[in-house]
């Protein structure tokens, strides 16, 4: 059982130097892939009608992507232990291009689901390796800021994908929207090819390195804390609309504005999380997950107050925007010699948490109350923050 103290991640290699252009290309890649992940949310009725299936069946395109991402994140370094990491990242981005093209021309649901499976592989693998790649591109004391640049792609995709998909779906049709997604991924692929240096695989690779990482009590407890934070968030966020509608008279337009506030606050949280991760990591590890929990509980307590609802959602969004950079930076400090393994484990847990949170939230909504997921999810996030902060101190 590992009791290794936390130290900083390895310094960037001399060959790679401080390649912020390379970091930006990774952020563009994450934006392209995550945008494609979220596009079905605004296009499901159109997809279902065109393919002659139910909306629920078409919605399995989201489930397929999440499950493939979880598996890919966990095993990408095991399957490709000796491959140049530059080629791996380019290959994963190219896989996203292929996925979007196949979705755009899919004649039936089977082809669409297979294409979304490819996107899940690209999503999980790319995000899992991003931390290790960033550590080769920038100095160690700038890793948090590099992760902020990369995770900004997630925040921007979260804000833009659903409304963009909804609007363009009216103009071009759903197939045209996925063709656009393929074009964005092609752009990301070109920028990556021009900016990413060759990066050799880490010395620690394969199943043995993954197993050794999982033998660490600190890592296991940290992953449990991540599960609580992400699961708590998604238990509430998945059902935020019925909760808000049950508490207030806010209409569909108000819900849209509320979600926009959440997304914009999340973007702010993403931007400020990097410097905090580099300069005051304990503040970020406690602050951002705690803000998620506090925001959810405040939303429940706001009742019919519109001002209270918007303030709570802004706090919640700010907290969740900073969580990805915070937990990935924590992982890099906890396992500096196994960045690919710890990154893959965190991304896998995040994808599992999406499913767990949605299931738990659904049970609470059906069996208790519309607002119950806010309370349970908020408390879970607060517990996760305390656990993760305690591990940080224990090092």
Buried (B, 14 or more C-beta within 10 A) or exposed (E): EBEEEBBBBBEBBEEBBEBBEBBBBBBBBBBBBBBBBBBBEBBBEBBBEBBEBEEEBBBBBBBBBBBBBBBBBBBBBBEBBEBBBBEBBBBBBBBBBBBBBBBBEBEEBEBBBBBBBBBBBBBBBBBBBBBBBBBBBBBBEBBBBBBBBBBBBBBBBBBBBBBBBBEBBEEEBBBEBBBBBBBBBBBBBBBBBEBBBEBEBBEBBBEEBBEBBBEBEBBBBBBBBBBBBBBBBBBBBBBBBBBBBEBBEBEEEBBEEBBBBBBBBBBBBBBBBBBBBBEEBEEBBBBBBBBBBBBBBBBBBBEEEEEBBBBBBBBBBBBBBBBBBBBBBBBBBBBBBBBBBBBBBBBBBBBBBBBBBBBBBBBBBEEEBBBBBBBBBBBBBBBBBBBBBBBBEEE
